Amino acid sequence: MLGRTILALGLFCLAMPASALTIYKYTDANGVVTYSDQAAPGARVFAFNDRMVEKLDNQVKLVTRKHAAGETLLVRNDLYAPVDIELKLTGVQNAAGAPDEPIRWVLPPRSQIRLATLAPLDPSKPLKYTPKLRHALGDPRLLPKPYKYPLPWRGGPFRLTQGANGKYSHFTRKGRYAADIAMPEGTAIVAARGGMVVKLENAQTGRGNNPAGNFVRVLHDDGTMGVYLHLMKGSVSVREGQRIEAGSLLARSGNTGNSTGPHLHFVVQRNVGLAVESIPFDFAQPVNSLPNFAVGGD
């Protein structure tokens, strides 16, 4: 049974007995935020959401080009990562060339492809169809290679406050095998593995509108992706399309997004087929041991 009052995030995360437990959040007269499984005057139900919201609609687009013979459907990928796509047409009327089954393709970075050209069966009548495009980052054909991840920060030792399959928040497909490490805001966050920076956020303040807060996503050569969440606003020091090496400075740790306290949320993911999911990984050394650049801690 969880204690009446949770004072420390680490104890809070480790003591959760079930994902269905209702947690309350309230702030006292001194501005101290408390989480508890017991309702108190002024307390509100705390809803945790660890979904990583990465909107790709502006970077993976279905483009329709009309011409004298009909319409051509293309998909353009402006990302620095391959994208797994599926195009499905429904409600097709007066159209020749419409595929009977959904079209699947892995679109390389910074490229486009023609998926279908439709022509009217009766030129005097309009084409009718409804396109639906699904997409997910990464190439599902690639298989992860064995790799021991160095601790992705400088400083410490710090404390693991929630690991794989944590009942507090690590129970979704995207975050099931994530690790939360409590650390002071401003701790240097470094790449645990080399690769291509393919997505980032750097301008969010506080909770903002993205549960992930500020983040950096790095695509590794075997198709896996390392994601570093809840980073300090304005601290991200890399850019999309930049190739980085293990140990490269990425950002500073923070407390942005759906975070209950200063920490780094680190997760390794891969595309399993039109869906990005977390996968198991191992650190090269215990989290509470000193990394290569030990500069204090508690």
C-alpha positions as CSV (number, residue, x, y, z in Angstrom):
1,M,0.0,0.0,0.0
2,L,1.4,3.4,-1.0
3,G,2.1,5.7,1.9
4,R,-0.3,8.5,2.8
5,T,2.0,11.1,1.4
6,I,4.6,11.0,-1.2
7,L,7.5,13.4,-0.6
8,A,10.1,12.1,-3.0
9,L,9.6,11.2,-6.7
10,G,11.9,8.2,-6.4
11,L,10.0,6.6,-3.5
12,F,6.7,7.5,-5.2
13,C,7.6,5.7,-8.4
14,L,9.0,2.6,-6.7
15,A,6.1,2.2,-4.4
16,M,3.2,2.2,-6.9
17,P,1.3,-1.1,-6.5
18,A,-1.1,-0.8,-9.5
19,S,-1.6,1.4,-12.5
20,A,-5.2,2.0,-11.6
21,L,-4.4,3.7,-8.3
22,T,-5.8,7.3,-8.1
23,I,-3.1,9.9,-7.3
24,Y,-3.9,13.4,-6.0
25,K,-1.7,16.5,-6.4
26,Y,-1.9,19.6,-4.2
27,T,0.3,22.6,-3.3
28,D,0.5,23.8,0.3
29,A,0.8,27.4,1.5
30,N,4.5,27.3,1.1
31,G,4.3,26.3,-2.5
32,V,5.4,22.7,-1.8
33,V,3.9,20.2,-4.3
34,T,2.8,16.9,-2.8
35,Y,1.5,13.7,-4.5
36,S,-0.6,11.3,-2.4
37,D,-3.1,8.5,-2.7
38,Q,-5.3,10.3,-0.2
39,A,-7.6,13.2,-1.2
40,A,-6.9,16.5,0.7
41,P,-8.6,19.9,0.6
42,G,-7.8,21.6,-2.7
43,A,-6.2,18.4,-4.2
44,R,-6.8,17.5,-7.8
45,V,-6.7,14.1,-9.4
46,F,-3.3,13.8,-11.1
47,A,-3.4,12.3,-14.6
48,F,-0.1,11.2,-16.0
49,N,0.4,10.9,-19.7
50,D,3.8,9.8,-21.1
51,R,2.8,9.8,-24.8
52,M,5.5,11.3,-26.9
53,V,3.6,13.7,-29.3
54,E,5.7,14.1,-32.4
55,K,3.5,15.6,-35.1
56,L,4.8,14.5,-38.5
57,D,2.0,15.9,-40.7
58,N,4.0,18.9,-41.7
59,Q,7.0,16.8,-42.6
60,V,5.3,13.7,-44.1
61,K,2.7,14.9,-46.6
62,L,0.3,13.4,-49.2
63,V,0.5,15.6,-52.3
64,T,-2.2,15.5,-55.0
65,R,-1.2,16.8,-58.4
66,K,-4.0,17.4,-60.8
67,H,-3.3,17.2,-64.6
68,A,-5.2,16.7,-67.9
69,A,-5.2,12.9,-67.5
70,G,-6.4,12.8,-63.9
71,E,-4.6,13.0,-60.5
72,T,-1.3,11.7,-59.2
73,L,-0.8,10.9,-55.6
74,L,2.7,11.4,-54.1
75,V,4.1,11.2,-50.6
76,R,6.9,13.5,-49.6
77,N,9.2,12.9,-46.6
78,D,11.0,16.0,-45.4
79,L,12.5,14.2,-42.3
80,Y,16.1,13.1,-41.9
81,A,14.8,9.6,-41.2
82,P,13.1,6.9,-43.3
83,V,9.3,6.8,-42.8
84,D,7.1,3.7,-43.0
85,I,4.0,4.7,-44.9
86,E,0.6,3.2,-45.9
87,L,-1.8,4.8,-48.3
88,K,-5.4,3.5,-48.5
89,L,-8.2,4.8,-50.8
90,T,-11.8,4.4,-49.8
91,G,-15.1,5.5,-51.4
92,V,-13.6,5.2,-54.9
93,Q,-15.9,6.2,-57.7
94,N,-15.2,6.9,-61.4
95,A,-11.5,6.2,-61.0
96,A,-9.2,3.9,-63.0
97,G,-5.9,3.0,-61.4
98,A,-7.0,3.0,-57.8
99,P,-5.3,0.2,-55.8
100,D,-7.6,-2.4,-54.4
101,E,-5.3,-2.9,-51.3
102,P,-3.4,-0.4,-49.2
103,I,0.0,0.6,-50.6
104,R,3.0,0.1,-48.2
105,W,6.4,1.6,-48.7
106,V,9.5,2.7,-46.7
107,L,10.3,6.2,-47.9
108,P,14.0,7.2,-47.6
109,P,14.9,10.5,-45.8
110,R,14.3,13.7,-47.7
111,S,12.6,12.1,-50.7
112,Q,9.2,11.6,-52.3
113,I,7.5,8.8,-54.3
114,R,4.6,8.5,-56.6
115,L,2.1,5.9,-55.2
116,A,-0.8,6.1,-57.7
117,T,-2.2,7.9,-60.7
118,L,-5.9,8.0,-61.1
119,A,-7.9,8.7,-64.3
120,P,-11.6,9.2,-64.6
121,L,-13.6,6.4,-66.2
122,D,-16.0,9.0,-67.4
123,P,-14.2,12.3,-68.2
124,S,-17.4,14.2,-67.8
125,K,-17.7,13.3,-64.2
126,P,-15.3,14.0,-61.3
127,L,-13.0,11.5,-59.6
128,K,-14.2,10.6,-56.1
129,Y,-12.1,8.9,-53.4
130,T,-11.0,9.5,-49.8
131,P,-7.3,9.0,-49.1
132,K,-5.9,7.9,-45.7
133,L,-2.2,8.1,-45.1
134,R,-0.6,6.4,-42.1
135,H,3.1,6.8,-41.2
136,A,5.6,6.1,-38.6
137,L,9.3,7.0,-38.2
138,G,11.9,4.4,-39.0
139,D,12.4,1.4,-41.2
140,P,10.8,-1.8,-39.7
141,R,12.9,-4.0,-41.9
142,L,16.1,-3.3,-39.8
143,L,16.8,-5.4,-36.8
144,P,18.5,-4.1,-33.6
145,K,22.1,-5.0,-33.0
146,P,23.5,-5.8,-29.5
147,Y,24.7,-2.6,-27.8
148,K,25.4,-1.6,-24.2
149,Y,24.4,2.0,-23.7
150,P,26.9,4.3,-21.8
151,L,25.1,6.5,-19.2
152,P,23.8,9.4,-21.2
153,W,24.8,12.2,-18.8
154,R,27.8,13.8,-17.1
155,G,27.8,13.9,-13.4
156,G,26.2,11.8,-10.7
157,P,25.8,9.3,-9.3
158,F,22.1,9.7,-9.8
159,R,19.1,7.5,-8.9
160,L,16.9,5.4,-11.1
161,T,13.3,6.4,-10.0
162,Q,11.4,4.2,-12.5
163,G,12.5,1.5,-14.8
164,A,11.0,-0.9,-17.3
165,N,7.3,-1.8,-16.9
166,G,6.9,0.8,-14.1
167,K,3.3,0.9,-12.9
168,Y,3.4,4.7,-12.5
169,S,3.8,5.6,-16.2
170,H,6.0,3.0,-18.1
171,F,3.1,0.8,-19.2
172,T,2.5,2.2,-22.8
173,R,4.0,0.7,-25.9
174,K,6.2,3.8,-26.5
175,G,7.6,3.9,-23.0
176,R,7.3,0.4,-21.5
177,Y,11.1,-0.1,-21.3
178,A,12.1,3.5,-20.5
179,A,14.3,4.6,-17.6
180,D,13.7,7.7,-15.5
181,I,16.7,9.1,-13.7
182,A,16.3,11.8,-11.2
183,M,19.0,14.6,-11.6
184,P,19.3,18.3,-11.0
185,E,18.1,20.6,-13.8
186,G,21.0,21.7,-16.0
187,T,22.8,18.3,-15.9
188,A,24.7,17.7,-19.2
189,I,22.9,15.1,-21.4
190,V,25.1,13.3,-23.9
191,A,24.4,10.9,-26.7
192,A,24.5,7.3,-25.5
193,R,25.0,6.1,-29.1
194,G,26.0,7.8,-32.3
195,G,23.6,8.5,-35.1
196,M,21.5,11.1,-36.9
197,V,19.4,13.7,-35.0
198,V,16.0,13.4,-36.7
199,K,13.6,15.2,-34.4
200,L,13.8,17.7,-31.5
201,E,11.9,20.2,-29.5
202,N,13.6,23.1,-27.7
203,A,11.1,25.8,-26.9
204,Q,8.7,24.3,-24.4
205,T,8.3,25.9,-21.0
206,G,6.9,23.9,-18.1
207,R,4.2,21.4,-18.9
208,G,3.4,23.1,-22.3
209,N,1.4,21.2,-24.8
210,N,3.6,18.2,-25.3
211,P,3.9,15.5,-22.6
212,A,7.5,14.8,-23.7
213,G,8.6,18.4,-23.0
214,N,11.7,19.3,-24.9
215,F,13.4,16.3,-26.4
216,V,16.0,15.0,-28.8
217,R,15.5,11.9,-31.0
218,V,18.6,10.2,-32.5
219,L,18.3,7.5,-35.2
220,H,21.0,4.8,-34.9
221,D,22.4,2.9,-37.8
222,D,20.6,-0.3,-36.9
223,G,17.2,1.5,-37.1
224,T,16.7,1.9,-33.4
225,M,16.2,5.4,-31.9
226,G,17.4,6.9,-28.6
227,V,15.0,9.5,-27.2
228,Y,15.9,11.9,-24.4
229,L,12.9,13.7,-22.8
230,H,12.0,16.5,-20.4
231,L,15.0,18.7,-21.4
232,M,15.6,22.3,-20.3
233,K,14.2,24.9,-22.6
234,G,16.7,26.4,-25.0
235,S,19.4,23.9,-24.0
236,V,19.3,21.6,-27.0
237,S,22.7,22.1,-28.7
238,V,22.2,19.9,-31.8
239,R,20.1,20.3,-35.0
240,E,17.9,18.1,-37.1
241,G,20.0,16.4,-39.8
242,Q,23.2,16.6,-37.7
243,R,25.4,13.4,-37.4
244,I,26.6,12.9,-33.9
245,E,28.9,10.5,-32.0
246,A,28.5,8.8,-28.7
247,G,29.3,11.2,-26.0
248,S,28.3,14.3,-27.9
249,L,26.6,17.0,-25.9
250,L,22.8,17.0,-26.7
251,A,21.2,19.3,-24.1
252,R,20.7,20.0,-20.4
253,S,18.3,18.0,-18.3
254,G,15.1,19.8,-17.2
255,N,11.6,19.4,-15.9
256,T,9.4,20.1,-18.9
257,G,6.3,18.4,-20.2
258,N,4.4,15.8,-18.2
259,S,7.2,15.6,-15.5
260,T,6.7,15.4,-11.8
261,G,10.2,16.5,-11.0
262,P,13.6,17.1,-12.6
263,H,14.8,14.0,-14.4
264,L,15.8,12.5,-17.7
265,H,13.5,10.0,-19.4
266,F,15.6,7.9,-21.7
267,V,14.0,5.3,-24.0
268,V,15.1,3.2,-27.0
269,Q,12.5,2.6,-29.7
270,R,12.1,1.1,-33.1
271,N,9.5,0.9,-35.8
272,V,7.8,-2.5,-35.5
273,G,5.5,-1.9,-38.5
274,L,3.6,1.4,-38.8
275,A,4.1,1.8,-35.0
276,V,7.1,3.1,-32.9
277,E,7.5,1.1,-29.7
278,S,10.0,0.9,-26.9
279,I,12.4,-2.0,-26.8
280,P,14.5,-3.5,-24.0
281,F,18.1,-2.1,-23.6
282,D,20.9,-2.3,-21.1
283,F,23.1,0.4,-19.7
284,A,26.9,-0.4,-19.7
285,Q,27.1,0.2,-16.0
286,P,24.7,0.6,-13.0
287,V,22.8,3.9,-13.1
288,N,23.9,4.8,-9.6
289,S,27.6,4.4,-10.5
290,L,29.8,7.2,-11.6
291,P,29.9,7.9,-15.4
292,N,33.1,9.0,-17.1
293,F,32.6,12.7,-16.2
294,A,31.8,12.7,-12.5
295,V,31.3,16.2,-11.2
296,G,29.4,15.8,-8.0
297,G,25.8,14.8,-7.2
298,D,24.2,13.6,-4.0
